[in-house]
Amino acid sequence: MLALNRKRAISSDEDCTYKQEKKQTIDQTKEVDESDQEHDERESYYRRLVGNFFMVGFEGTSVNEEIASLISKYYIGSIILSGRNFIDATQTKKLITDLQAIAKNSGYKYPIIFVIDEEGGMLNSLFDREFVTQFPGAMAMGAAGSVDLTYKVYRSIAKELKSIGFSMYLGPVLDILKYRVATFIQQMIGVRAYGYNAQSVVEMGRVAAKAFKDEQLFNCGKHFPGYGSATINSNFELPMILESTEQLFESSLIPYMELIKEDLLDSILVGGCAVPGVNNNDLHACLSPTIVTNILRDQLNFKGVVVSECLLLEALDRNFGVVQGCISAFSVGCDLIMLCSNYRIQREAIVALKSVIEDCSIDQKIVENSLDRIHHLHKKLPSWTEVLADRPMLSPDVIAHHKSLSMKAYEKSITVIRDAGLPINKYLNENVENENTILILTPLITPLYETIDESGHKSHINSIDKTEFSKLNLNYGEDVFIKFGQYLSKYRSGYNILHSSYNSNGITSFHEELILKSKVILFFCAETSNNLYQVGVSKHVSMLCNSIPNRSKVIDTTNSKKMIIISVASPTDFLYDINLGGSPTGYVCTYDYTFDALYHLPKILFGERKATGKIPGLIVQPTSKTANVEKNNHRKHSWLVETFNFKRDWNNLVTLLKNNNYLAYSEKDSVLTSLKLLMYDTENHCCFVVRNTSLNIILGFSSAWVYPNHTKNSIGGKTNIGNFMFLLVDRNKRDISIGNYLYTKTVKYLFEDRDCFKVYLGRNFPKFTTINDLLLNPTEGNNRTLEFFKSYGCDLSDEASVSAISSHLGRAHTGAGKSKLQNLQGSCNLGFGINQSIEVITDENILDKSTGVQNGPKSQLDVNILKKKVKCLMKLDNILSWKVSENLVRQLQVVGIMFDICRNPADILSSQNSTSNDIERQLDLSSHEIYSELLKDFNSCGKDKQYFDGSSNLQIIVAIEPLRKSIVGSLVVFNDKSKFSKFYPSLQFSTELQLSQLQRYACIAGLFVDPSYTALSEVFELGLICTALMFVKGQHKDCPRVFITDVNENQVKSLNDNGFDIVDRYYNYYGVIIED
């Protein structure tokens, strides 16, 4: 209800002193005419009074007649300056000083309160590289997540603004942003908010408000009662807040309640939105007595200054008129009425409010209380001497410190929401610049704030040097990202940069040609809810990147482009992946498009720095708590699991491995020989896939190996041992049970189809990959995976052991490491999941002297338990420059050990079978399996031979004790041309090695030394290794790099001394599954 309709019914006894004085004056005028002097004095009094209640703005970068009149004639107490008043900091300081001088000469008791709306990020209306630091906006600070850094940033902002002459800052923003899933409703606040929940907003709003108070710059919390859920109502053309009073108190009002309770707010700005759930009408919040008086003043007990939203609102002008709105806002409790422009309306509003007050239409108490609150601020202002003094700007040292803070804040704020495709350098070929093209696609953006100098030249925060880019025929808004494109092109060598803009016209044939030429596409977007065309363009680009011409043609995903979406505004624009079934898109958010925000982006794109920003108050990925599911939950999805078909699935498997960082993107299909050979082996090896059958894209993959015919080690007639080698679910397709079904299928295959009585998880022979060992890499994802297994009782610790096993044969045993795994739902990195009960057991193995295989002590069950150990993959970079140590030669001469090539693997197994039964001297089962595999090949005939094919691509080297002519140690040396390399695809999975761009390699495996020679084991091992290296150096000079697999940690130092370096560390297995 408007103020003119709200005259209070006052009895004669309750007449205010002000009205009595006026009545006496009227009575006196009946007798004597009032003098002109008395009239002028009264007129001046009311103008001086009413001027306190207005905050006005004007156009122009210097003093003009209109603002001079508003000061000298209407005694305006507060002035808000904006981009139309700014050229730079020096000009702004002079403008403020000139206006203050007019106020002083007009008899002002206190200086004018100069106000600025400078929220950081894209919302800075005053920018000056020399004296004003570009700081991040609110949500970027929330994403950075540092309370201490936030306080320092806002105190620096306050210091700079105060040095220019400002007295009040319209902030902090205390709106709690509401996230709406899968909707494109236009929201008003966006990245201006600190976050998506009350905690993040209170936390950051508190330190921001405190920083301003500590620097003695008035703050102003906004936008009461909360714009976080406000949307544009097309029927009323008016922003709407749809919450009820109860809902406001449960969420939106919490930041205000907390900061008011702590007395941190000098003032609060009440918004211009309609709140129909509170008012039952479309009345603006700042005109509502329920909002301002009842809620803010009475229930929240706010004693500070209340500022109205700028009342030059189209809906208000059409419904009631701006002047009537000003009177209404003041009458309901707004102390400062904001009118940002329009001298005519400003003057009419001042005169109208003066008339209403003078006519006593507004209770005198309202006037007095507002004046007291405003004077309370006035008394904290600097003195006239300080205000008019010619003080210098902040020193370069102070500004340099502020810029350092800004860089730190911007760097910490960058948020990687989906890391698919990162780092991008893995998709670029080294030293082949003409093949490495990065395309930048940016939208046309109209800068939010521009300045216009005296010559009429427009500039904005990302303005470029027009002379430097004079040859470019730029459309309006294209210059926003030009500087970033230039910066990225010079950031590193080895790639080309193409840069083009897009608009609502969509993707043209020119854009398609650029995409075809590029390997990486950086797709920039900004506020898609307000620019829906960007969504359509992004999907078109994604389709082109994934090479999907139509549903009927074959899809070539191996040559697809990598698309990284970069939001320079809201982090929720592409919270859900828009890829059309192809390669997943990465998603990064910088929260604004200033060059300062984009400066650190290349570090993230090229993997030089890990992004630490988090979307404030919005959980994107499930935590370990939410990831855990109840054991008895029903599955939400069922999946078809198929056997791997090489012709159909090979290319898509390579794509899956690349997209999930197990292969370098530049890795060529032709060099993955080891993995191909493993996939070809269908006798002992089997793989399973879950596919998108329409597009033939692999969503998940598992791999299993069978060690056949352990006849002495059987349970219930089963004679084989299995190795669950690898399980991978695409990073963007997890938590929907794909891993569960792959796991179930794989374990069923091993136990039922292949008669395995035991299965190792992640055994080191064959070793699919050494990347990202769960136990050795304590990343957040790996910890979640381990916690997932532990939640089902699985003990994966290094010390876990089981002394015996309870079996279905009824033999009673006990053990601390035995556990059940049931109903795993595939929510972890590896996506393990199984339906049946299984046991995970870790224990030491016992060697049977007569057979060379492992038997449980005093047990009818031969469980062949292998001790869990950390192993290393090591490498020697250049065999050609390597020399055998003279000290080692002398040691070998002393002990008299001879080295030779062994033709028959049976000799090695016979030697192993004769070793001690002491569990402290046990063999690594991997070496036993290696020589068993070689013996099987040795005994085969003709075309069936794979490894002993008459070439020197594989040799067995042995150490011989000369007196007894007995073998005391051995190893296998092979090169990348040997089919035996299929057992070590892990050598081609190391992202560090990138073998496709390096020389050929040789590898040493199966290192075995008779444990009876403990004192000499190091000498024997080095002797065997050096003999193998000399063999490679002499016979395979084209293999300069040599690897050693499964190195024990106590062997690392001696190998380091002989030129080897560690490539990866890994456990020889994670656990053991025994069929229940």
Rosetta blueprint (number, residue, H / E / L):
1 M L
2 L L
3 A H
4 L H
5 N H
6 R L
7 K L
8 R L
9 A L
10 I L
11 S L
12 S H
13 D H
14 E H
15 D L
16 C L
17 T H
18 Y H
19 K H
20 Q H
21 E H
22 K H
23 K H
24 Q H
25 T H
26 I H
27 D H
28 Q H
29 T H
30 K H
31 E H
32 V L
33 D L
34 E L
35 S L
36 D H
37 Q H
38 E H
39 H H
40 D H
41 E H
42 R H
43 E H
44 S H
45 Y H
46 Y H
47 R H
48 R H
49 L H
50 V H
51 G H
52 N L
53 F L
54 F E
55 M E
56 V E
57 G L
58 F L
59 E L
60 G L
61 T L
62 S L
63 V L
64 N L
65 E H
66 E H
67 I H
68 A H
69 S H
70 L H
71 I H
72 S H
73 K L
74 Y L
75 Y L
76 I L
77 G L
78 S E
79 I E
80 I E
81 L E
82 S L
83 G H
84 R H
85 N H
86 F L
87 I L
88 D L
89 A H
90 T H
91 Q H
92 T H
93 K H
94 K H
95 L H
96 I H
97 T H
98 D H
99 L H
100 Q H
101 A H
102 I H
103 A H
104 K H
105 N H
106 S L
107 G L
108 Y L
109 K L
110 Y L
111 P L
112 I L
113 I E
114 F E
115 V E
116 I E
117 D L
118 E L
119 E L
120 G L
121 G H
122 M H
123 L H
124 N L
125 S L
126 L L
127 F L
128 D E
129 R L
130 E L
131 F L
132 V E
133 T L
134 Q L
135 F L
136 P L
137 G L
138 A H
139 M H
140 A H
141 M H
142 G H
143 A H
144 A H
145 G L
146 S L
147 V H
148 D H
149 L H
150 T H
151 Y H
152 K H
153 V H
154 Y H
155 R H
156 S H
157 I H
158 A H
159 K H
160 E H
161 L H
162 K H
163 S H
164 I H
165 G L
166 F L
167 S L
168 M E
169 Y E
170 L L
171 G L
172 P L
173 V E
174 L L
175 D L
176 I L
177 L L
178 K L
179 Y L
180 R L
181 V L
182 A L
183 T L
184 F L
185 I L
186 Q L
187 Q E
188 M L
189 I L
190 G H
191 V H
192 R H
193 A L
194 Y L
195 G L
196 Y L
197 N L
198 A H
199 Q H
200 S H
201 V H
202 V H
203 E H
204 M H
205 G H
206 R H
207 V H
208 A H
209 A H
210 K H
211 A H
212 F H
213 K H
214 D H
215 E L
216 Q L
217 L L
218 F E
219 N E
220 C E
221 G E
222 K E
223 H E
224 F E
225 P L
226 G L
227 Y L
228 G L
229 S L
230 A L
231 T E
232 I E
233 N E
234 S L
235 N L
236 F L
237 E L
238 L E
239 P E
240 M E
241 I L
242 L L
243 E L
244 S L
245 T H
246 E H
247 Q H
248 L H
249 F H
250 E H
251 S L
252 S L
253 L L
254 I H
255 P H
256 Y H
257 M H
258 E H
259 L H
260 I H
261 K H
262 E L
263 D L
264 L L
265 L L
266 D L
267 S E
268 I E
269 L E
270 V E
271 G L
272 G L
273 C L
274 A E
275 V L
276 P H
277 G H
278 V H
279 N H
280 N L
281 N L
282 D L
283 L L
284 H E
285 A H
286 C H
287 L H
288 S L
289 P H
290 T H
291 I H
292 V H
293 T H
294 N H
295 I H
296 L H
297 R H
298 D H
299 Q H
300 L L
301 N L
302 F L
303 K L
304 G L
305 V E
306 V E
307 V E
308 S E
309 E L
310 C L
311 L L
312 L L
313 L L
314 E H
315 A H
316 L H
317 D H
318 R H
319 N H
320 F L
321 G L
322 V H
323 V H
324 Q H
325 G H
326 C H
327 I H
328 S H
329 A H
330 F H
331 S H
332 V L
333 G L
334 C L
335 D L
336 L E
337 I E
338 M E
339 L E
340 C L
341 S L
342 N L
343 Y H
344 R H
345 I H
346 Q H
347 R H
348 E H
349 A H
350 I H
351 V H
352 A H
353 L H
354 K H
355 S H
356 V H
357 I H
358 E H
359 D L
360 C L
361 S L
362 I L
363 D L
364 Q H
365 K H
366 I H
367 V H
368 E H
369 N H
370 S H
371 L H
372 D H
373 R H
374 I H
375 H H
376 H H
377 L H
378 H H
379 K L
380 K L
381 L L
382 P L
383 S L
384 W H
385 T H
386 E H
387 V H
388 L H
389 A L
390 D L
391 R L
392 P L
393 M L
394 L L
395 S L
396 P H
397 D H
398 V H
399 I H
400 A H
401 H H
402 H H
403 K H
404 S H
405 L H
406 S H
407 M H
408 K H
409 A H
410 Y H
411 E H
412 K H
413 S H
414 I L
415 T E
416 V E
417 I E
418 R E
419 D L
420 A L
421 G L
422 L L
423 P L
424 I H
425 N H
426 K H
427 Y H
428 L L
429 N L
430 E L
431 N L
432 V L
433 E H
434 N H
435 E H
436 N L
437 T E
438 I E
439 L E
440 I E
441 L E
442 T E
443 P E
444 L L
445 I L
446 T L
447 P L
448 L L
449 Y L
450 E E
451 T E
452 I E
453 D L
454 E L
455 S L
456 G L
457 H L
458 K E
459 S E
460 H E
461 I L
462 N L
463 S L
464 I L
465 D L
466 K L
467 T L
468 E L
469 F L
470 S L
471 K L
472 L L
473 N L
474 L L
475 N L
476 Y L
477 G L
478 E H
479 D H
480 V H
481 F L
482 I H
483 K H
484 F H
485 G H
486 Q H
487 Y H
488 L H
489 S H
490 K H
491 Y H
492 R L
493 S L
494 G L
495 Y L
496 N E
497 I E
498 L E
499 H E
500 S E
501 S E
502 Y E
503 N L
504 S L
505 N L
506 G L
507 I L
508 T L
509 S H
510 F H
511 H H
512 E H
513 E H
514 L H
515 I H
516 L H
517 K H
518 S L
519 K L
520 V E
521 I E
522 L E
523 F E
524 F E
525 C E
526 A L
527 E L
528 T L
529 S L
530 N L
531 N L
532 L L
533 Y H
534 Q H
535 V H
536 G H
537 V H
538 S H
539 K H
540 H H
541 V H
542 S H
543 M H
544 L H
545 C H
546 N L
547 S L
548 I L
549 P L
550 N L
551 R L
552 S L
553 K L
554 V L
555 I L
556 D L
557 T L
558 T L
559 N L
560 S L
561 K L
562 K E
563 M E
564 I E
565 I E
566 I E
567 S E
568 V L
569 A L
570 S L
571 P L
572 T L
573 D L
574 F L
575 L L
576 Y L
577 D L
578 I L
579 N L
580 L L
581 G L
582 G L
583 S L
584 P L
585 T L
586 G E
587 Y E
588 V E
589 C E
590 T L
591 Y L
592 D L
593 Y L
594 T L
595 F H
596 D H
597 A H
598 L H
599 Y L
600 H L
601 L H
602 P H
603 K H
604 I H
605 L H
606 F L
607 G L
608 E L
609 R L
610 K L
611 A L
612 T L
613 G L
614 K L
615 I L
616 P L
617 G L
618 L L
619 I L
620 V L
621 Q L
622 P L
623 T L
624 S H
625 K H
626 T H
627 A H
628 N L
629 V L
630 E L
631 K L
632 N L
633 N L
634 H L
635 R L
636 K L
637 H L
638 S L
639 W L
640 L L
641 V L
642 E E
643 T E
644 F L
645 N L
646 F H
647 K H
648 R H
649 D H
650 W H
651 N H
652 N H
653 L H
654 V H
655 T H
656 L H
657 L H
658 K H
659 N H
660 N L
661 N L
662 Y L
663 L L
664 A L
665 Y L
666 S L
667 E L
668 K L
669 D H
670 S H
671 V H
672 L L
673 T H
674 S H
675 L H
676 K H
677 L H
678 L H
679 M H
680 Y H
681 D L
682 T L
683 E L
684 N L
685 H E
686 C E
687 C E
688 F E
689 V E
690 V E
691 R E
692 N E
693 T L
694 S L
695 L L
696 N L
697 I E
698 I E
699 L E
700 G E
701 F E
702 S E
703 S E
704 A E
705 W E
706 V E
707 Y E
708 P L
709 N L
710 H L
711 T L
712 K L
713 N L
714 S L
715 I E
716 G L
717 G L
718 K E
719 T L
720 N E
721 I E
722 G E
723 N E
724 F E
725 M E
726 F E
727 L E
728 L E
729 V E
730 D L
731 R L
732 N L
733 K L
734 R L
735 D L
736 I L
737 S L
738 I H
739 G H
740 N H
741 Y H
742 L H
743 Y H
744 T H
745 K H
746 T H
747 V H
748 K H
749 Y H
750 L H
751 F H
752 E H
753 D H
754 R L
755 D L
756 C E
757 F E
758 K E
759 V E
760 Y E
761 L E
762 G L
763 R L
764 N L
765 F L
766 P L
767 K L
768 F L
769 T L
770 T L
771 I L
772 N L
773 D L
774 L L
775 L L
776 L L
777 N L
778 P L
779 T L
780 E H
781 G H
782 N H
783 N H
784 R H
785 T H
786 L H
787 E H
788 F H
789 F H
790 K H
791 S L
792 Y L
793 G L
794 C L
795 D L
796 L L
797 S L
798 D L
799 E L
800 A L
801 S L
802 V L
803 S L
804 A L
805 I L
806 S L
807 S L
808 H L
809 L L
810 G L
811 R L
812 A L
813 H L
814 T L
815 G L
816 A L
817 G L
818 K L
819 S L
820 K E
821 L L
822 Q L
823 N L
824 L L
825 Q L
826 G L
827 S L
828 C L
829 N L
830 L L
831 G L
832 F L
833 G L
834 I L
835 N L
836 Q L
837 S L
838 I E
839 E E
840 V E
841 I L
842 T L
843 D L
844 E L
845 N L
846 I L
847 L E
848 D L
849 K L
850 S L
851 T L
852 G L
853 V L
854 Q E
855 N L
856 G L
857 P L
858 K L
859 S L
860 Q L
861 L L
862 D L
863 V L
864 N L
865 I L
866 L L
867 K L
868 K L
869 K L
870 V E
871 K E
872 C E
873 L E
874 M E
875 K E
876 L E
877 D L
878 N L
879 I H
880 L H
881 S H
882 W L
883 K L
884 V L
885 S L
886 E H
887 N H
888 L H
889 V H
890 R H
891 Q H
892 L H
893 Q H
894 V H
895 V H
896 G L
897 I L
898 M E
899 F E
900 D E
901 I E
902 C E
903 R L
904 N L
905 P H
906 A H
907 D H
908 I H
909 L H
910 S H
911 S H
912 Q H
913 N H
914 S L
915 T L
916 S L
917 N L
918 D L
919 I H
920 E H
921 R H
922 Q L
923 L L
924 D L
925 L H
926 S H
927 S H
928 H H
929 E H
930 I H
931 Y H
932 S H
933 E H
934 L H
935 L H
936 K H
937 D H
938 F H
939 N L
940 S L
941 C L
942 G H
943 K H
944 D H
945 K L
946 Q L
947 Y L
948 F L
949 D L
950 G L
951 S L
952 S L
953 N L
954 L E
955 Q E
956 I E
957 I E
958 V E
959 A E
960 I E
961 E E
962 P L
963 L L
964 R L
965 K L
966 S E
967 I E
968 V E
969 G E
970 S E
971 L E
972 V E
973 V E
974 F E
975 N E
976 D L
977 K L
978 S L
979 K H
980 F H
981 S H
982 K H
983 F H
984 Y L
985 P H
986 S H
987 L H
988 Q H
989 F L
990 S L
991 T L
992 E L
993 L L
994 Q L
995 L H
996 S H
997 Q H
998 L L
999 Q L
1000 R L
1001 Y E
1002 A E
1003 C E
1004 I E
1005 A E
1006 G E
1007 L E
1008 F E
1009 V E
1010 D L
1011 P H
1012 S H
1013 Y H
1014 T H
1015 A H
1016 L H
1017 S H
1018 E H
1019 V H
1020 F H
1021 E H
1022 L H
1023 G H
1024 L H
1025 I H
1026 C H
1027 T H
1028 A H
1029 L H
1030 M H
1031 F H
1032 V H
1033 K H
1034 G H
1035 Q H
1036 H L
1037 K L
1038 D L
1039 C L
1040 P L
1041 R E
1042 V E
1043 F E
1044 I E
1045 T E
1046 D E
1047 V E
1048 N E
1049 E H
1050 N H
1051 Q H
1052 V H
1053 K H
1054 S H
1055 L H
1056 N H
1057 D H
1058 N L
1059 G L
1060 F L
1061 D E
1062 I E
1063 V E
1064 D E
1065 R E
1066 Y E
1067 Y E
1068 N L
1069 Y L
1070 Y L
1071 G E
1072 V E
1073 I E
1074 I E
1075 E E
1076 D L
